[in-house]
């Protein structure tokens, strides 16, 4: 995995934590599981 993608995922996860939404977490999980 390249670092740019990793940082994007981290930003997304932080956003999801703030929003308290699990949909984004599922998307991130799908990305990581590929």
N, C-alpha and C positions, 0 to 999 in steps of 0.2 A: 504493500500500500504506500502511495506517496504521501508526503507530509501535508501537502495542500488539502488533500481529501480528508486526511485525519483531522486537521484543524477545522475544516468545515463541519465534520461530524461532531466535534467537541462543541462548537458554537451552537449547532442545532440542539444538542443535548442540554446545554445550559438554557437555551430558550424554552425548551420543553419543561425543564424543571421550574422555571418561572411561571409558565402558563399552567403547569400541572396537567398537561395533556399526554396521553399515552400513545396517540396515533403517530406522532413524530418518532417516538421511541421504537415503535414497530417498524417504521420505515428505516431507521438507522440499523435496527437488528437485521432487516432484510439485506441492507447494503453489506453489513459485516459478514453475513452468512454466505454471500455469493462465492 
